[in-house]
């Protein structure tokens, strides 16, 4: 399961710079709006200290981290929902992602044009969020028309389904009209399923990325100073109000960090600055939390690998992430925790301590589990 994340926001907020730094993929970055037209795509390895520690213990032939797919999407402006700027492209591309990372400019620089000629994170976030809500209102209107036509059909089942859809649309319509996202409306699983075909943009999880200037305040500790601090605080307040998260990243610093290829050297450099992880690490962890994702590991002499699952997934479901045949023929899972392999050092000692377990089909995989699956071929 790969995490798919669209990097969006207003033009000239540093989206492409951050994308390039995080992904190592070249993305055009220029001092004018709309330099990104077609979305750039980058597959990024997710930093995971636990995986590195496992590799140090097992010394495998290869170590394979989980990955994140980032899409650098064209900037959105006021009126995008009606096609202004590159609105149509932006909206079509952002519908394809699993979550949104909205980059917000939190730095002053007279040499970099702001699309509204003023650095104001509150206004910037409001513009983006309202445009997304307006786009969803247009989708809602089209879906309502279809449901109302279905009510006139004689088939009872279709009429029943149409009635459910209309009742859900009645719940989310007022929120969208106030500029609030669909995800803010309390919907049951059946209600979400009823409107799944609407593909509402604001139903997607969204986090905010504060792009700060390098060397302003203690960037390494994600605590900028001066006006930048007030910009970041504004973003954090909005994120908290939406039960979301705000991550502070310095695009220029991440670009420097990306140039360091040796993982050990990179960690040492971060340590000198008082950092435990890169901006990508903090962004990935925030995304995992918002999406309710978990990580389990497979480990051995051949390979140590991180796998991504959803919270609450059973052992057979986790096995299916590796290969569908593993899920179909699942017999059992031999399990121990990451903490135990760090504590005891070897699987043999974990077994001696009685911490090596055999779990069946009902077992719910926990974050940090190290698992060996057995299955019928």
N, C-alpha and C positions, 0 to 999 in steps of 0.2 A: 504494500500500500504506500504510494508516494503522496507526499503532501504537495498540493498544487496551490500556489499563492500568487495573486496578481498584485504588482507594485504600481499603485495609482496615486492620483493627487492632481493638484493644479500644475500647469507648466512651470518649468524653471524652479522647482523646489528641491532638485537634486535626485530625482528618481533614477535617472540613467547612471549617474555617478555611483549611487549606492548599489544599483543592480550590477554594474561592472565590477565593483569591489567585492561584492558577495559571491558572484558567480564565476568571476574570472573570464567572463565572456564579454567581448567588446560590444559596447552599445554607444551609439552616437550621443554625445552630450555637448550642447551648444548654448550660447547665451541669447537664445531667441525662442519664443514659444513654438511648440509642435515640431521639434526636431525629431521626435519619435513618432512615426506614423504606423508602421507595422510593428506588432509587439515582438521584442527580442525575447528569446527563451534561453534559460540557463538551468542546467541540472547541477545542483549543489550538494556536496556531501555535508551531512549534519554533524557538527563537532560533538563528540561524546567521550568524555573522560573515562567512563566505565568501560567502553569498548577498548580503548587504548590500554587500560589496566588489564583487561582480560587477555589481550594480545601479549602483554608482557609476561603473563603467567603461562600461557599455552604455547607461545612462540610459533604461531601457525605460519603456513606458507603464504597465506594472504589474509588481509583484514578488510572487511567490506562494511562501510558505514551505511546508515539509512540515507535517503536522499530527499531533497526538496526541489520541486520544479518552480522556478520563479519566472513570471512573465512581466516584462517592463512595458507598461501600457501607455499609450498616448495620453498627454495631459488633458484634463477636463476643465472647462470654463463655464461660467454662468450662461445658461441657455443651451447647454449640451443636450438636455432632454428633448430639445426642439431642433437639434442638428447643428447648433452653433459650434464653431471651431471644428474639431474632429469628433464631435459628440457621437455620431452614429458608429464610428469605428470603436471609440472608447467603450460604449455601452455593449456592443456586440462582443468585444473581446473579454470584457469583465464578467459577462454572463457565463463564460466557459471555465472560470476558476472556482476552486473550492472555498477560498477565503480571500479577503482583501487586506493588504497592508497599505494604509493611506499615509504617504509621506507628507509631512508638514514642515514647512520652512521655519526654522527657529534660529536664524542668524541674520545679521545685517551685513550687507555688502553692496555698496553703491555701484559696483562694476557688474553686478548680476541683476538683470531686469526682473522685477516682479510683475506678473501679469496685471495686477491691480495697482501697481505703483506704490504699494505700502505693505510692509511686513506685518501681518495681523493674523496669527494662527486661528483665533476664534472665527474671524470672517472667512478664512480659507476653508476651514473644516465645515462651516455652515454651508458654503457654496456647494462643496462636493456632496454633502449629505442631502441637501435639498434637491439637487439635480438627480441624484439616484432615486430619491423618493418620488419625484415627478415622473421619472421613467417607469417606475413601478406602478404609479397611478394609471399610466397609459396602458400598461399590460393588464392591470385590473379591469379597466373599462372593456377591453377586448374580451377578456375571459367572462365577464358578466354578460355580455351580449350572447356569447355561445351558450351559457347556462340558461339564460332566459328563453332562448330558442328551444333548448332541450326540454324545458317545462311543457312545451306545447306538443311534444311527441307523446304518442299514446302509450309507449312502453313504460310500465311502472318503474322498472329498475332505473332507467335513464332519468326519469323524473325525480326519483328519490336522490340519485347522485347529484343531479343539478341543484336540488334544494339544499343539500349539504354544502356544496360549493358556494352557493349564494350566501348562506349563513356565515361561512368563514370570511368571505369577501366583505360582508357587512361589519365584521369585527376589525379587519385590518384597514379598511378604507379610511375611517376617521384618523387613525394614527398616521397614515401616509399624508393625509391632507394637512396635518400639523408638522410635517417634516420629520416624523419619527419613523424608524425602520420597522419592517415586518418582524424582525427578530425580537423587538421589544413587546410584541403582543403575545400573551399567554395562550398558546395553542396546544391541543393534545396531539398525539401521534397520528390519530385518524384524520384530524383536521389538516395537519401538515401534508399528509398523503393526498388528501382531496385536492389540494392546490399545487401539488408538486409540478404539474405541467406548466404552471405560470412562470417558473424559474425567476422568481423575484430576486433582484440583485440585493436588496436590503435584508433579505432573509439570511444571507451569507454572514458568517462571523467576520468581524472587522477589528483590526488593531491599528494603532497609530504609531508611526515611526517619526520621532523628532530628529530632524537632520540639523545638527549643530555645527558651528565652525570649529576648525581644529585649533587646539591650543587656547581655547577660551575657557577659563576656569579649569576645573579638574575634569576634563573630558573623559579621562580614563575611569574615573569613578562615576561617570554619568551624571555629574552635577555641575553644569555650566554656571558661570557667574554673570552678573550684570543683567542687561536686558534679555540676554539669552535665557537666563534662569526664569524670568517671568514668562517668556514664550513657552518654555517647557512645562511650567506649572499650569498654564492655560490648557495645554494638551492633556496633561494628566488629569485635570479636573473633569474634562469632557469624557475622557476614557472611563474614569471611575463612575460618572453619572450613567454611562451606558453599560456598566458591568463588563467593560472591556479592559484592555491593557495599553500602556504607552511604553515604547522602548526608545531609549536615547542612543542614537548612532551618529558618529562623525564620519561622513562619507569620505573625506580626505584621509582620515586616519585609517579607515578600513581599506582604502586603496593601497596605502603604504604596507599594511599588514598582509594584504593579498600577495604582495611581491615576495614575501618570505615563504619559500617552498618547504623547508625542513620543519615538520611539526614540532620537534623538540625546540628548535630555535624560536619558533613562533610563540610557544608557550613561555619560554624564557623571557622574550621581549614583553609579553603581556604581564608577566610577573614583575618585571622591573617597573611597570606603570601601575602596579597594584590591581591589575585585572585578573580575574580567574577565567574569563572567556572572551571571545571576540563579539562584535556586534551581531554576527550571524548566529552565534551560539545563543545569545539572549533573545534574538528574534525567533529562532527555531523553538526554543523552550516556551515562549509566550504563545506561539502558534499551536504547539502541541496542547497546551493547557486549554486554549479557547475551543479547539476542535475535539477535546476529550480523547486525545491519543495517548498511547502507552508504548513502551519499548521493551521487547524481550530479546534475548540473545541465544545464538547457537555458538558453541565453542568446542574446539578440538585442535589436533595437530595440523589438519588440513586448512581449516578456516575458522576465523572468528567473525561473526556477522551480527549486525543490529537489524531488527525487524520492527516494523510499525504496525500496530493494531489499534482498535478502538477499545476504550475502557469498557469492561464487561464482557469482552469476547471470551468464548470458551476455548478449551485446549484444541478441539478439532478445528475451530474457526482459525485459530492462530496457525495451526499446521497448514491450513489451506492457503495462507499467505505465502508459504514457501513453495507449495505445489498443490494443485487441486487433488491429485491422487492421494496426498497425505491426509487430506480431510475425509475423502471418501472411504479410505481403508484404515482410518484411525483405530489403533488398538489401545495405546496408553502413552502417557508422557512421563518421562523421568525428569524430575525438576529439583533444582536447588536455587537459592537466591544469590545474586551478585555479592551481597554483603558476606555471605558464607564462604564463597571462594576466596574473597579477600582476607577473611579472618583465618581460615584453615589452610589455605594455600594449594591444596590438591583435592581432587574429587574423592580419593581414597580416605582422606582424613574427614571429609564431610560425611561420608558414609559411616565412619567409625563414631562420629558424634551423633549419629541418628538424624542428620539433617537432610539426607538424600531421600526424596519422596517419589512414590509412583502415584500418578493421578489419572483419573478416568475422564470420560466424556463430559461430565458435569463441572469439571474444574474450571474456575475463572482465572485466567492468566493475570498475574500481577506485574506491575512495572518493575523491571530489573530481574525477572526470572531468567535463569539459564536452563534451556530445555533440550532434551533429546527425545525425538518422536519415534515411536514404533508403529508400523502400519502394514496392512496386507497389500501386496502388490497385485 
